Amino acid sequence: MKTVPTLPEGEFTRGQARAIAAAYRNVTVENDLDFHCQLVIRDRKGRVLWRTFNFDDNAGFWANKYLQRYGDLIRREARSRKKQVLESLN
């Protein structure tokens, strides 16, 4: 059984948002400022389904709900390739 990544129910960190984005095809981290960022979930056509700033009330709770319903998980092998690419950019 595979483990699906989740966020804490309240605020979440930029690192946690990036980990979620790395696990899903249709999730990105946007408006990435010093301490704040926005987690965005899009549909297959690229339209925004849902977004939240990491400091919003119950941000993680609602993000987890939308990820359960609309999240498009990346297979483990593809995730490790994406991680390698991201690390090479840093």
Salt bridges, closest charged atoms under 4 A:
GLU30 OE2 - ARG42 NH2 2.80
ASP32 OD1 - ARG14 NE 3.24
ASP32 OD2 - ARG18 NH2 2.94
ASP43 OD2 - ARG47 NE 2.78
ASP72 OD1 - ARG25 NH1 3.46
GLU77 OE1 - ARG75 NE 3.29
